[in-house]
Amino acid sequence: MSIANVLIVEDENDVRQLLKRVLTLEGFKVFDAANCAAALHILERESIDLALCDVKLPDGNGVEFIVKIKTIYPLIEIIVLTAYGNIPDSVQAIKNGAFDYITKANDNERILPLLYRAWEKVQLVKRVAVLEKQAVGRYASFDSIIGRSSSIAESVCLARKAAVTDAPVLLLGETGTGKEVFAQAIHSASKRNTKTFLGLNCSSFNKELLESELFGHKAGAFTGAVKEKKGLIEEANEGTLFLDEIGEMPIELQAKLLRILETSEFIKVGDTKQIKVNIRIIAATNRNLQQEIKQGKFREDLFYRLNLVTINLPPLRDRQDDIPLLANYFVEKITESAYQHVKSMTPAFIDKLKKNDWRGNIRELRNVIERSLIVCTGNQLTVENLPVELQYNTLKSKTISAFDLASVERMHIQRVLQYTNGNKTQTAKLLNIGIATLYRKIEDFEIDV
């Protein structure tokens, strides 16, 4: 599976072939064209996500060609290839809708990081579009929350009570405990359930991009703002906006979010006009916000505004009796579309699951089940199908050190990379992390790939 479909529009054959080789080795599916006409032909036949486009082309000007591409295919993000020192072309390209520009032969190290940033933007835009079109009832409900333990039952009970109000909700819990599932369930049980539910991870963007995604912007508000754009707050009007990792939001934007909670009004980037909205905010974090307040990283007034209803989601290690139920659910769900030869789990397999600490919680459990299904050749999941570190984990380690956790994570990533033959996109999908996060972990752990 490729990361994304990339079109290279470059008339110099040597440059075009070099770029094609680099991007193909990185995992992109690459199409190439030597001129505008050939590029348009490819665009008509293929679903292109990203484009690298030279300025000087035999049958046209790349800067002007950007306008044509963005008019017909607005979701494609374009990076312009310019000659050294050609600033006017670069500036005009951004005004015409290009994502960014690089100088040929001088900015080679910037190509891949820029492509990944552009790809993240494409994914976000597509995700919002899908969410907007989702039919009523597609969101998680409280009935879909699996577990019989008293801790999860208490969380569900409080969430049900909160759902029938319009009060902001703050979901607290470790990564992978199901905060977005709870947010969707609250929305489904609320009076807003026929309206839009949109979610955004605040840690995925820098301050400028996050501000634009949330609040929208006027045309000309900044370089590249070719036309006016609605933000997610406006898109979610009458519905629910879920802000995951709220603790990562820059403190400057926290003030703007507080104003929405207090007045139901906001101003787009580059505008002066107040816009009235009627939305419900559900926020989530795995951080200690009170500690963040002491460190000056989170506004105290925003915390108390969000803290009207706080729901703590228990970690999986405190729900040991729920582990077999969740594992069985994941086996049934995943085998609906693949690995249909697997029908059950052996008692020993389940016992090993119950003895794990599950620092990644439900998300980690799902990943382990899916990886076990991948390597299973029989009709039952056995201990041999588990990752090595789970096979030999005979006792739950409440005092596992940070070094050991890092070693386990490094081993996980290495094994999955080996299984996918180094395909980073597939590896990131199996690990349920973003491609950028995977690259960072590979660098941090000094993993050879």
N, C-alpha and C positions, 0 to 999 in steps of 0.2 A: 504494500500500500504506500503511495507517495504522500509526501507532506502536503503539497499543493501543486496545482498546474501553473507553470510559469511560461510566459511567452517572451522570447528575446527578439527584439527588432533592431538589427545591427547589420550594416552593409559590408563591414570589413569581416571577411570570412574567418581569419585567424582569431580575431577577438570574439566573434560569435561562437566558434567551436570551443575556445577555451572556457568561456562562461558556461556553455552547455555542459562541458565535462565536469566543471566544479560543482554546478548545481545538481547534476545527475548523481554524482558521488555523494552529495549531501542528502539525497533522498527525494528531491523534487522531480516531478515529471515535467520535462522541458520540451517546448516547441520553439522553433526558430524561423525567422523570416528575414530576408535581406532588404525588404522595402515595405512601404505602407500597403500596397495592394495585396501582397502575399500575407501580411499580418491580418488584414481584414478577412481574408479567406479562412485563415485559421480560427479567428474569433467567431466566425459563423458556424464552424463545425465543432469546435471544442469548448468545453466549459473552463475558461481561463480565470484564475484567481488573481494572479500578479503579473505585471509586465515590466521588463527592462527595455527602455526605448532610447535609441540614439537620437541626437538632435538633427544631425545632417544625414538625410536619406536621399537616395537617387530620385524618388518620385514625390518628395514632399518634405516639409519641415516637421521634425518630431514634436516640437513645442505646440504647433497647431494641431498635429495629429492627436495629441492628448485630449483636446476638446471633443473631437469626433468620437474617440473611444469612450470617454466618460459620459457623453450624451447617449450613446447606444447601450453601453454596458457600465452603468454607474457604480456597480459593486467592485469592479476591478480597481486595484490600487497600482499605481504606476510610479516607477522610479526612473528618473531621466539620467541618461549617460551623456555628460557634457565634456567638451574639450577643456584643457587647463585654462583657468582664468576667465572663462566665459560666463561672467556673473549675470549679465542681462538676460541671457537665455534661461539660466537657472531660476531667476526670480520670476520670469514670465511663466515658466513651466509650473511653478508652485501656484501661481495665480490661476492657471488654467485647470488646476485640479490634481497635479502630481502629488504623490505622497512625500517625496523628497528627491534629491538629486545627488549624484556622485561624479567625481572627476575621473575619467578613464585613466588607467595606469597609475593613478596616484592615491586612489581611495579603495584599493582592492580589499583591504581588511574590513571595510565598512559594508561591503555588499551583503554578506550573510546576516549580520545583525539587523541591517535595514529591512531585508526581506522578511525576517522573522517578526519584526515589529509590524510591518505592513500586513503580514498574514494574521497576526493577532487581531488587528483592526477588522479585517475581512470577516474573521470568525465571529467577532462580537456583533457586527452588523447583521450577519446571517442569523445569528442566534436570536436577536431581537425580533427579526422578521418572523421567524418560526413561532416564537412565543406569542406574538400578536395574533397569529392566525390559529392558535390552538383553540379547539372547541371547548365549551364548558364541560367540566367533568374530567378533563384530561389530567388535572392536577392531583397530587397525592391527597388522600383523605385520611382522617384519623383511623379508619378501619384498615388502612394499609400499613399502619405502624405496628410492627411485629414485636411481641413481647408480653410476658405475663408477670414479670417481676414487679415488686411494689414500687421501686424507684421510677421505672418508666411509666407505670400506671399513674403515679402522682403527677408526673410531667404532662401526660395526656389530659388528665382531669383539669389541671390549671389552664392548659391551652384551649380546651373546649370552652371554658368560662370566658377566656379572653376573646375568643373568636366572635362572639355575638356582640361585642362592643366595638368601638372604633378607636380604642386606646392604642398608642404605640406599644410594641412588644419587643423586649430585649431577650434574645436567646443566648444563653451562656453554655459553653461546653467545649471539650477538646475537639481537635480536628477529626472529622469522620464520624461524629456522633449523630448525624442526621438533622442538622439545623435547617437546611433548605427543605427537607421533607416536612418538618414541623411548620415552617413558614407557609408552604403550599397548603397544608392541611388546615391551618388557621384561615387562610384565604377561602378555601373551598367551603368552610363552615360559616363564613361570614355573609353579610348582606351584599357584599361586593362580588360574590362568586360568579356573576355573569359578566364581570368586567375583567380587565387585563391584570395579569400577575407578571411582573418583570423582576428579574434578579440581576444583581451586579456585584462582583467581587472587587472591593475597594483596593485590594492589594495588587491588582493586575495592571494598574496604570500609574503614570507619573501625575503630578498635580494638574498640569495644564490639560492633559487628555481626559483625566477623570472629571475635571470641571466642565469640559465641553460635553462629555457623554452624559453627565447628570443634568446639567442646566441648559444645554443647547447653546447655540451662538448665532449672532447676526452675520450676514454676509460681510466680509471685509473686516471682521473683528480681529483677525490675526492672519499671518501669512498662511495661505492654503485654505482659508475659509471662503471658498468661492461662492457658496450659496448658503442661505439660512438653513439651520438645522434644528430640529426638535430634540430636546434632551429626554432622557428616560423619565424624568419627573413629569414632563408634559405628556409623554406617551402613556404613562400609567394613570392619567387623570381618571378619577372615579373608581380606580382599582387599587391595587396593592403594590408597593415597591419594597423589595427585599434587598437590604444592603448587608452583604456578607463581609466579614472582616472589617467592621466599622472602626475598630481600633487602629487600622492602618490609614484612615482618612487624614490627609493633611489638616492641621489645625485651622488654617485659613478657610478651608471649605466647610469645616464644622460650624462656623458662624453662619454661613449661608443655609446650611441644613437646619440649624436651630430656628432661623427666621421662618422657614416653611412650616415647621412644627407649631410655631407660635402664631403666625399670621396667615398661613396658607398662601403666601405670595413669594415669588422669586423673580429675579431679573436674569435674562439670558446674557451670556458673555458678549460684551460689546454693545449692549442695548441700555436704554434708560427706562423702558416701560415695564411696569409691574405686571406680572401675569398671575392670575388667580387659579389655584388648583385645589382639587379635593381628593387627596390621596391618603392612604394609610401606610405608615412606615413600620416595617418589621426589620430590626437590626440584629446582627449576630456577631459574636467574637469569641475567640479562645484566649483572649488576653484578660488580665486583671485590670479593668478600667479604673478602679480606685487607685491602684498603684500608678497607672498612666497619668492620672490627674495630679498626683503628688510630684511626678517628674515633669509636669508641664506639657505633656503630649496629648492630653485630652481635656476638653472643656468640661468643667464641673456642671455648668448650667445645662449643657446638652445631655450629660449623663443622667441628671435627674429628670429631664424631659422624656428621655427614652425609657427610663427605669420605672414607668408607671406599672407595668406588668413584666416581671422578670421570671423566666422559666429556665431552670437548670436542667440540662440533659446529661444523664449519668453516663460515665464511660462504660465500655463493654465489659471490662474486667469486674465491674460491680454488678453485672447482670449475667452471671455465669449460666444460670438456668435457661436463659434466652438464646444462648449460643447454638444449641441444636436446632431450635426453631428457625433462627435466621439462616443457618447453613442449609437446612432443607429447602427453605424458600429460594435461596440463591441457586441451588442445584436445579430446582424445578423451573425457575425463570430462565436460566441460561440455556438449559437443555431444550427449551421450546424451539430455539432457532439453530442450535448447534449441539454437538456431542450427545445426540439423542440415544446413543448406545448405553449411556450411564443412567442407571435407574435408582441407585441408593448409595449409602455410605456405610462402611463397616463400623461396629461399635468402637473398635480401636481408633479409627480415624476420628470419630466424634470425641473420644476421650482426649486425644492429642489437642484437638481444637479447644477443649475446655481448660487445658493446662497452660495455654498461651496467655501472655499478658495483654495482647492486642492494643499496643500503643497507638496504632492507627485506627482503632475502633472498628465500626461496622464497615467502613470503606476498605480497611485492610483485610477483614474477613472475606468480603466479596472478592477481592483480588486473589486471595489464597485459593478460594473455591474455584475461580475461573482458571487459574494456573494449574490447579490439580486436575481439572477436567481436560485441559489441553494435553497433559502427559498420560492420562488414563487410557489404557487399551482394553480393559475389561468392562463389565457392566456395573461395577461397584468401585467407589472411591476407597482406596486403602491408604495406610500410613505411608507406603512407598511413593505415593503420588504427591505427598506434601513436600514443601521446600525443606532442604536438609536441616536447617536450624530448628524447624518445628518437629521434625522426626526425632531429634535427640534432646528435645526440651522436656525433661521428665518432671521438673518442678516449676511452678510459677515463680518467677524471680521478681519479688517486690523491690529488690535492692539493686537491680541491674544498673551498671554504671553507664555514664554517657559514652564512654569509649566503646563498651560492648554494644550499645544501641547503634552507634555509628558503624561498627563492624558488621552487624547484622544487615543494616540498610545497604552498605556497600556490597555485601554478598548477594543480597536480593537483586540489586541492579545488575551486577555482573552476570548472574544466572539468566536473567530475562534477556539481557543483551546477547548472550550466547544462544539462547533459544531462538531469537529473532534474527540471528546472523548479523547483528549489528544494526538492524533497522531501528533507528531512534524513534520514529513516529509510532511504530507498532509497540515498541518498548514503553514509551510514555503512556500509550493507551492502556496497556496491561497493568502498568503501575498506577494508573489513574492520576497522573500528574501532567502538567503542561510541558510542552516540548522545551520551553525556555528553562523551566525548573530542572528537567532532566539534564540539560547541558550544564547547568550550574553545579549539579550534584556530581556529574562526571568529572568536572574540573576540580571541585572540592575534594573528592575522594581519590583523585589522580588515577582514574580508571582508564586502562588502555583499551581503545576501541579501534 
